[in-house]
Amino acid sequence: MNLEQVRADFPILEQEVNGKPLVYLDNAASAQKPQAVMDAMTQYFRETHSNVHRGAHSLGDRATALFEGARETVRSQINASSANEIIWTRGTTEGINLVANGFYRSLKQGDEILVSRMEHHANIVPWQMLAEATGASLKVIEVTPEGELDQQSFRDQLSERTKVFAITAVSNVLGTINPTREMVAAAKEAGAYTLVDGAQAIPHLGADVQALDCDFYVFSGHKLFGPTGIGVLYGREDLLNEWPVYQTGGEMIHRVSFEGTSFQNSPYRFEAGTPAIAEAIGLATAMRYLNDLGHNDLQQAEAALGRRVDEWVADFPGLTRYGQAQNKVPVLSFWLEGLHPSDLGTLLDQQGIAIRTGHHCCMPLMEHFGIAGTARASFAFYNTVEEVDTFFQGLQRIQRLFTGK
């Protein structure tokens, strides 16, 4: 991979912040966009914009072809069996809520929903509300001191009462890569429906939903170097065609009368109203861009960044790292002795270095570690080893200035 050429594909990386070259290390929150994505969306608006489906004119036909072509791109990239299994959402959060909505009529007292302590709030609160509404119980898989899912806790919690198993493939705080395939298999054997939150996994690892054999898989476009406001819910077609509708209105209906309404099959039964057409095109473009670069090359580039981070952390005084799993993506969540994370974020920004601070929408995980939050640097393939060095050198300057170390 020609890193210089790749970085040139991301114009935002060329700027200065506070008089310093931008070092963007907030990729787990939202990744930057290649020029190809911006060009594809601009071209759509300049040349093709129309509403999709049912248009009796050329622009409508072209817009529909691009929109449904984007769906086919996603299907291919995640190895779904059919484009009918690809539902456009606003993001991971809406995808999880859509799936959870389908259980309101079927779960009952005595049923159990199994999640983990490292989940993002988006994969906790919908299930929490579902449990409260139906009388089901929410069970929690614990986390080891190293930041891995406790497999004994998983086995202890899983039972024939488990009706829903929802798990993140990669932790947005710790970077831990979970043994998702094995856990999904165990949950399905117990009779549970399975949902995988792939928001943090797919930018680093890609996805193969047939290999995972999960019932549902969700992810967001903006973490995958695509636009905001678009995401994907994959679901097994046989399930989706029987799943309760989430929103009602135009597009998703088959027939409406005052005597009753019937709904289309998947995917359109879950896509009420005018969809995010340009955003879907942008997301598909981002996925093709990554595929053209080569996922193996991207993973090797990120592994090199992770190794450099490990070298710095090993000898950095006063730095406490959270998440030391053997199998992880390049994410560093940490405390620096004597400095609050929010202060670190502000002081690093003055050096042109962008990180994230706070609880990262993972309060139960922070409670597990006995902290209110962390500073988090998250890396993508377009980051350089020199930027890793710049980040840690920036920490050293702050440490010397404010603690004298």
KELUMZA-279153 format. One record per residue (C-alpha): residue number from 1; x, y, z. Coordinates in pm, 1 decimal. Example, Ala and Ser with C-alpha at 12.3 -4.5 7.8 and 13.67 -1.06 7.14 Angstrom:
! residues 2
- 1|1230.0|-450.0|780.0
- 2|1367.0|-106.0|714.0
//
This chain:
! residues 405
- 1|0.0|0.0|0.0
- 2|136.4|340.0|-103.6
- 3|59.6|536.2|213.3
- 4|146.7|873.3|64.0
- 5|-96.1|813.6|-220.7
- 6|-363.8|685.8|15.8
- 7|-335.0|992.9|237.1
- 8|-373.3|1211.7|-70.5
- 9|-715.4|1049.2|-116.8
- 10|-827.6|1211.8|211.2
- 11|-809.4|1591.1|162.5
- 12|-902.1|1669.7|522.7
- 13|-573.1|1519.5|643.8
- 14|-374.4|1790.7|463.7
- 15|-490.3|2074.8|688.6
- 16|-335.2|2237.1|994.1
- 17|-509.6|2271.0|1329.8
- 18|-386.6|2538.3|1569.0
- 19|-86.0|2591.3|1344.9
- 20|16.3|2225.2|1351.9
- 21|-34.1|1946.9|1094.4
- 22|-353.4|1759.5|1177.8
- 23|-300.2|1421.4|1342.3
- 24|-644.6|1265.1|1338.3
- 25|-676.6|988.1|1598.0
- 26|-1052.6|982.2|1654.5
- 27|-1134.7|718.4|1395.6
- 28|-1341.1|498.6|1627.3
- 29|-1586.0|787.1|1664.5
- 30|-1597.8|869.8|1293.9
- 31|-1350.8|801.3|1014.4
- 32|-1255.7|1048.9|743.0
- 33|-1385.8|1023.0|386.0
- 34|-1187.0|963.9|66.6
- 35|-1234.8|1198.1|-226.4
- 36|-1402.2|915.0|-418.4
- 37|-1693.9|915.8|-173.2
- 38|-1740.2|1291.8|-197.0
- 39|-1716.8|1281.2|-575.8
- 40|-1975.5|1004.1|-605.3
- 41|-2225.9|1191.0|-389.5
- 42|-2164.2|1522.5|-566.2
- 43|-2201.0|1358.8|-907.2
- 44|-2531.6|1207.6|-801.2
- 45|-2668.1|1547.1|-698.6
- 46|-2529.3|1722.3|-1007.5
- 47|-2640.9|1470.1|-1267.2
- 48|-2887.6|1211.8|-1138.9
- 49|-3094.3|1326.1|-842.9
- 50|-3448.8|1199.0|-837.9
- 51|-3658.0|995.9|-601.0
- 52|-3613.3|624.3|-644.9
- 53|-3860.1|353.9|-756.0
- 54|-4173.5|412.9|-959.7
- 55|-4039.3|719.0|-1142.8
- 56|-4164.5|731.7|-1501.2
- 57|-3861.5|918.8|-1634.1
- 58|-3491.8|868.3|-1705.9
- 59|-3355.1|1041.8|-1395.8
- 60|-3571.5|822.3|-1175.1
- 61|-3449.3|511.3|-1352.1
- 62|-3083.6|615.6|-1318.7
- 63|-3120.2|710.0|-953.5
- 64|-3290.8|378.2|-878.3
- 65|-3014.9|186.4|-1058.0
- 66|-2746.5|363.2|-852.2
- 67|-2939.5|315.6|-527.8
- 68|-3009.9|-53.0|-578.7
- 69|-2658.5|-99.7|-715.1
- 70|-2530.5|32.6|-383.9
- 71|-2738.6|-228.5|-203.1
- 72|-2584.7|-498.7|-420.3
- 73|-2234.3|-365.5|-342.7
- 74|-2301.9|-397.5|30.8
- 75|-2443.9|-746.3|-18.8
- 76|-2130.6|-852.2|-202.4
- 77|-1889.7|-693.1|43.4
- 78|-2041.6|-861.2|350.0
- 79|-2125.5|-1186.8|165.9
- 80|-2500.2|-1183.6|223.8
- 81|-2704.3|-1434.6|25.9
- 82|-2942.1|-1179.0|-124.0
- 83|-2976.3|-803.9|-165.1
- 84|-3315.6|-849.3|5.1
- 85|-3120.0|-904.4|327.8
- 86|-2967.9|-553.5|315.1
- 87|-3176.2|-283.8|484.2
- 88|-3073.6|81.1|481.3
- 89|-3089.1|246.5|822.8
- 90|-2957.8|571.1|968.4
- 91|-2682.1|376.6|1141.5
- 92|-2600.5|99.6|1386.1
- 93|-2826.8|243.7|1654.7
- 94|-3137.3|240.0|1436.2
- 95|-3054.8|-111.2|1316.0
- 96|-3044.3|-244.3|1672.4
- 97|-3366.4|-63.3|1761.5
- 98|-3535.8|-206.7|1453.2
- 99|-3444.6|-559.9|1554.7
- 100|-3538.2|-503.0|1919.8
- 101|-3877.0|-368.4|1812.2
- 102|-3951.0|-705.3|1657.0
- 103|-3936.6|-880.5|1994.3
- 104|-4193.9|-667.4|2177.7
- 105|-4474.7|-904.4|2087.9
- 106|-4291.7|-1231.2|2144.2
- 107|-4080.0|-1199.6|2460.3
- 108|-4237.8|-1269.1|2796.4
- 109|-4157.7|-1302.9|3163.3
- 110|-3894.6|-1569.1|3219.4
- 111|-3720.8|-1504.5|2887.1
- 112|-3367.5|-1366.6|2892.4
- 113|-3164.6|-1125.2|2679.4
- 114|-2787.0|-1168.1|2691.9
- 115|-2543.6|-882.6|2627.6
- 116|-2195.2|-798.8|2755.4
- 117|-2053.8|-534.2|2984.8
- 118|-1838.2|-391.1|2704.6
- 119|-2134.7|-298.8|2483.5
- 120|-2196.0|49.6|2350.3
- 121|-2507.9|205.7|2502.6
- 122|-2680.9|149.2|2167.0
- 123|-2654.4|-224.6|2227.5
- 124|-2769.6|-202.3|2589.6
- 125|-3053.9|46.8|2622.4
- 126|-3286.6|-94.7|2351.4
- 127|-3262.8|-437.0|2516.0
- 128|-3304.6|-284.6|2860.4
- 129|-3626.4|-115.3|2750.0
- 130|-3743.3|-435.5|2581.7
- 131|-3687.3|-627.8|2904.4
- 132|-3878.4|-370.6|3107.2
- 133|-4171.5|-378.4|2864.0
- 134|-4200.4|-756.2|2834.7
- 135|-4093.2|-882.4|3176.2
- 136|-3784.6|-1050.2|3032.4
- 137|-3450.9|-1033.1|3214.6
- 138|-3131.7|-868.3|3091.3
- 139|-2821.8|-1080.2|3162.2
- 140|-2464.9|-951.5|3139.5
- 141|-2142.8|-1124.0|3031.9
- 142|-1856.1|-994.1|3243.7
- 143|-1517.2|-863.0|3126.9
- 144|-1177.2|-987.3|3243.2
- 145|-912.9|-749.2|3384.4
- 146|-736.5|-770.7|3046.4
- 147|-1047.3|-641.4|2872.6
- 148|-1167.1|-965.3|2714.9
- 149|-1509.5|-1121.5|2741.3
- 150|-1514.8|-1372.2|3025.8
- 151|-1607.6|-1695.0|2849.1
- 152|-1695.3|-1869.4|3173.7
- 153|-1939.0|-1587.4|3247.4
- 154|-2082.7|-1634.2|2898.6
- 155|-2134.2|-2006.0|2950.8
- 156|-2287.1|-1946.0|3294.3
- 157|-2537.9|-1691.4|3161.6
- 158|-2636.1|-1875.1|2843.1
- 159|-2929.4|-2115.7|2878.2
- 160|-3246.3|-2233.8|2709.9
- 161|-3410.5|-1919.6|2853.4
- 162|-3183.7|-1699.2|2638.9
- 163|-3399.4|-1569.5|2355.2
- 164|-3172.5|-1288.0|2230.2
- 165|-2793.8|-1272.1|2221.4
- 166|-2652.4|-932.6|2116.7
- 167|-2276.3|-879.6|2110.4
- 168|-2021.2|-635.8|1975.5
- 169|-1758.1|-787.8|1748.6
- 170|-1497.9|-527.3|1852.5
- 171|-1501.6|-302.2|2158.5
- 172|-1503.5|68.6|2078.5
- 173|-1317.9|139.4|2404.1
- 174|-1072.5|-146.4|2438.7
- 175|-1022.0|-251.7|2077.5
- 176|-1077.5|-613.5|2184.4
- 177|-1169.4|-848.3|1899.6
- 178|-1423.5|-1086.5|2045.8
- 179|-1459.1|-1455.2|1947.1
- 180|-1786.9|-1364.1|1783.8
- 181|-1829.5|-1662.9|1556.4
- 182|-1786.8|-1915.2|1839.2
- 183|-2017.4|-1723.8|2072.6
- 184|-2285.6|-1685.4|1805.6
- 185|-2270.0|-2060.0|1737.6
- 186|-2315.2|-2138.9|2107.0
- 187|-2606.0|-1895.8|2139.0
- 188|-2781.1|-2037.0|1832.9
- 189|-2738.0|-2389.3|1966.5
- 190|-2915.4|-2271.1|2281.5
- 191|-3203.2|-2146.3|2065.6
- 192|-3137.2|-1770.7|2077.3
- 193|-3166.2|-1512.0|1804.5
- 194|-2827.3|-1351.5|1746.6
- 195|-2729.6|-993.4|1664.2
- 196|-2372.6|-874.1|1602.3
- 197|-2280.0|-507.0|1637.1
- 198|-2016.8|-466.2|1366.7
- 199|-1974.6|-87.9|1386.1
- 200|-1615.8|-111.2|1511.3
- 201|-1527.2|-440.9|1346.2
- 202|-1608.1|-385.8|981.8
- 203|-1367.5|-90.2|926.5
- 204|-1075.7|-306.5|1044.2
- 205|-1173.9|-664.0|967.7
- 206|-1445.9|-655.8|706.1
- 207|-1743.9|-885.2|752.6
- 208|-1871.5|-1219.6|626.9
- 209|-2221.3|-1268.7|760.5
- 210|-2254.3|-1620.5|622.1
- 211|-1936.0|-1727.4|799.1
- 212|-2057.1|-1562.4|1120.4
- 213|-2394.8|-1731.3|1074.1
- 214|-2564.7|-1460.6|1280.5
- 215|-2929.2|-1368.9|1237.8
- 216|-2860.6|-994.1|1228.1
- 217|-2552.3|-776.5|1168.3
- 218|-2547.1|-397.4|1196.9
- 219|-2295.8|-126.0|1108.7
- 220|-2268.1|245.4|1029.5
- 221|-2140.9|419.6|719.5
- 222|-1949.3|700.3|886.1
- 223|-1714.5|464.1|1073.0
- 224|-1648.5|284.3|743.4
- 225|-1506.4|593.2|567.8
- 226|-1849.8|668.2|424.0
- 227|-2108.3|940.7|495.2
- 228|-2305.6|1001.4|810.4
- 229|-2678.2|929.6|829.5
- 230|-2656.4|588.5|664.6
- 231|-2609.5|238.2|800.7
- 232|-2694.6|-119.3|724.3
- 233|-2895.5|-390.5|892.3
- 234|-2831.5|-735.7|753.0
- 235|-3087.7|-996.9|843.3
- 236|-3176.9|-1342.5|720.8
- 237|-3440.4|-1301.1|451.7
- 238|-3674.2|-1562.2|596.1
- 239|-3671.0|-1376.9|928.2
- 240|-3708.8|-1030.3|782.5
- 241|-4015.2|-1117.3|579.0
- 242|-4192.4|-1214.7|901.8
- 243|-4043.1|-940.5|1122.0
- 244|-4282.7|-671.4|1249.3
- 245|-4255.7|-342.4|1061.8
- 246|-4061.5|-65.9|1236.3
- 247|-4196.3|250.3|1073.2
- 248|-4492.7|296.7|843.9
- 249|-4564.2|528.1|553.5
- 250|-4470.8|541.0|189.1
- 251|-4256.4|287.9|1.0
- 252|-4295.0|7.1|255.1
- 253|-4659.6|-69.1|179.8
- 254|-4803.5|-325.8|-56.0
- 255|-5162.8|-206.8|-42.9
- 256|-5345.3|51.6|166.4
- 257|-5718.6|75.4|224.3
- 258|-5927.7|190.1|516.3
- 259|-6022.3|-170.0|568.7
- 260|-5656.3|-267.3|623.7
- 261|-5299.0|-236.9|501.4
- 262|-5048.2|-495.4|385.2
- 263|-4672.9|-450.7|366.9
- 264|-4396.9|-536.5|122.9
- 265|-4133.7|-798.8|182.1
- 266|-3777.6|-714.9|285.6
- 267|-3597.7|-488.0|234.1
- 268|-3865.9|-232.5|149.9
- 269|-4094.2|-318.6|442.1
- 270|-3831.7|-153.4|667.6
- 271|-3756.4|149.9|449.4
- 272|-4050.1|384.7|496.9
- 273|-4027.3|718.6|319.5
- 274|-3768.1|863.5|85.1
- 275|-3436.0|695.7|165.5
- 276|-3087.9|845.8|201.8
- 277|-3007.6|792.7|-165.5
- 278|-2681.8|988.8|-195.7
- 279|-2559.1|846.8|134.4
- 280|-2621.3|489.8|18.6
- 281|-2422.8|563.4|-296.4
- 282|-2146.0|714.8|-83.7
- 283|-2132.3|415.9|148.4
- 284|-2109.6|172.6|-142.0
- 285|-1830.3|383.5|-290.7
- 286|-1640.9|371.5|39.2
- 287|-1669.6|-7.0|51.7
- 288|-1543.8|-40.4|-306.5
- 289|-1256.4|196.3|-224.1
- 290|-1145.7|-22.1|67.4
- 291|-1179.7|-333.7|-142.1
- 292|-960.7|-182.5|-413.4
- 293|-690.0|-99.1|-159.8
- 294|-696.1|-458.5|-35.6
- 295|-814.8|-557.3|309.8
- 296|-500.2|-756.3|385.3
- 297|-280.9|-454.4|312.4
- 298|-500.8|-233.1|529.1
- 299|-484.7|-478.6|818.1
- 300|-106.9|-502.6|789.3
- 301|-79.3|-123.7|797.0
- 302|-294.9|-104.8|1108.7
- 303|-102.9|-388.2|1273.9
- 304|217.5|-188.9|1227.9
- 305|53.0|109.4|1397.4
- 306|-60.2|-114.1|1683.6
- 307|290.9|-248.5|1734.5
- 308|430.0|104.7|1749.9
- 309|167.9|199.3|2007.9
- 310|263.7|-104.0|2216.0
- 311|631.4|-2.6|2206.9
- 312|551.7|342.9|2340.9
- 313|307.8|222.9|2607.3
- 314|556.7|-32.5|2745.3
- 315|795.9|240.3|2858.8
- 316|564.8|535.9|2918.8
- 317|566.2|635.8|3288.5
- 318|233.1|708.2|3453.6
- 319|23.1|578.6|3164.5
- 320|-246.6|323.8|3250.3
- 321|-384.9|135.0|2953.3
- 322|-733.5|-14.9|2956.2
- 323|-769.5|-316.5|2733.5
- 324|-474.4|-550.2|2693.3
- 325|-634.0|-828.1|2493.4
- 326|-407.0|-1038.9|2277.4
- 327|-636.8|-992.5|1978.6
- 328|-731.0|-630.3|1918.4
- 329|-752.3|-343.4|1671.0
- 330|-535.5|-29.5|1714.4
- 331|-728.8|155.1|1985.2
- 332|-564.9|297.8|2298.0
- 333|-785.0|395.6|2594.1
- 334|-579.9|530.6|2881.8
- 335|-531.8|749.8|3186.9
- 336|-220.4|961.9|3232.2
- 337|-134.9|1008.3|3598.3
- 338|-205.3|1359.8|3724.7
- 339|-402.2|1469.8|3418.3
- 340|-775.0|1447.0|3354.2
- 341|-868.9|1297.5|3015.7
- 342|-1065.3|1606.0|2911.6
- 343|-764.2|1825.8|2986.4
- 344|-547.3|1592.8|2780.9
- 345|-784.4|1622.0|2488.0
- 346|-773.3|2001.7|2496.9
- 347|-395.8|2017.4|2535.2
- 348|-336.3|1768.9|2254.4
- 349|-570.9|1963.3|2028.2
- 350|-346.7|2265.4|2076.3
- 351|-76.0|2051.7|1913.9
- 352|-304.0|1955.2|1624.6
- 353|-374.4|1606.9|1765.1
- 354|-738.4|1494.1|1769.4
- 355|-843.1|1227.8|2021.1
- 356|-1166.2|1152.7|2210.5
- 357|-1227.7|1170.3|2584.5
- 358|-1509.7|1059.9|2814.4
- 359|-1702.1|738.1|2871.3
- 360|-1738.7|664.1|2496.6
- 361|-2103.4|559.8|2548.3
- 362|-1983.3|267.4|2761.7
- 363|-2066.7|366.5|3119.8
- 364|-2107.9|7.2|3249.2
- 365|-1758.2|-74.2|3121.6
- 366|-1613.8|235.4|3288.2
- 367|-1783.0|131.2|3611.0
- 368|-1617.3|-209.8|3576.9
- 369|-1274.6|-44.9|3568.7
- 370|-1364.0|200.4|3846.2
- 371|-1319.0|512.9|3634.6
- 372|-1543.7|782.1|3489.9
- 373|-1385.6|778.0|3146.9
- 374|-1062.5|762.6|2949.4
- 375|-868.4|939.4|2679.9
- 376|-885.0|738.4|2357.5
- 377|-663.4|742.4|2051.3
- 378|-795.2|528.6|1767.0
- 379|-599.2|463.4|1450.2
- 380|-686.7|392.7|1087.4
- 381|-484.1|269.0|791.0
- 382|-418.0|626.6|672.6
- 383|-237.1|713.3|994.2
- 384|142.3|691.3|993.7
- 385|396.9|556.2|1237.5
- 386|528.0|912.9|1257.2
- 387|184.7|1026.8|1374.2
- 388|197.1|764.6|1649.5
- 389|530.6|914.1|1755.8
- 390|389.3|1267.4|1737.0
- 391|99.8|1166.4|1960.8
- 392|319.3|1016.6|2231.9
- 393|569.7|1300.8|2209.0
- 394|276.2|1534.8|2260.5
- 395|181.4|1340.7|2572.6
- 396|539.2|1368.9|2695.5
- 397|537.5|1747.5|2655.4
- 398|209.2|1776.1|2846.0
- 399|337.9|1544.5|3118.0
- 400|659.1|1745.5|3165.8
- 401|472.1|2075.9|3167.4
- 402|200.7|1980.9|3417.0
- 403|354.5|1710.5|3633.5
- 404|727.1|1775.8|3603.8
- 405|796.7|1414.1|3504.9
//
